[in-house]
Amino acid sequence: MLEGAESNCSPVRRFPITMPVAAVGDWRSRGLCVGEDPDAFFPSHGDPGTAARRICRACPVRRDCLEYSTEADEDGIWGGRDQAERRNLKRRQRRRTAAVPVEAMGKRETAQGAA
């Protein structure tokens, strides 16, 4: 900053977490994170997000939240996992889906040999 210049920067105030618009009874309205401090779920670089993970661990909609955030590739802690953890989870799921089960390969070879 130039000498003598004033800074117009003021701290950013974050509001309690609100989930995307949800129908009454939707999983988003039942999350334990609703109303919590968003800083816990969007930790600064190097912070593991321990407070958010603790809330997620007890949340009744954790699985729905994790599924949504994995597909949407959201930032922050969702379903108890950060973005990198969710990307790794998605990658492992794709590999499992793409892998042909050993039992199925054996059945295919047997069926081809019998033909």
Buried (B, 14 or more C-beta within 10 A) or exposed (E): EEEEEEEEEEEEEEEEBEBEEBEEEBBBEBBBBBEBBBBBBBBEEEEEBEBBBEBBEEBEBBEBBBBBBBEEEBEBBBBBBBBEBBEEBEEEEEEEEEEEEEEEEEEEEEEEEEE
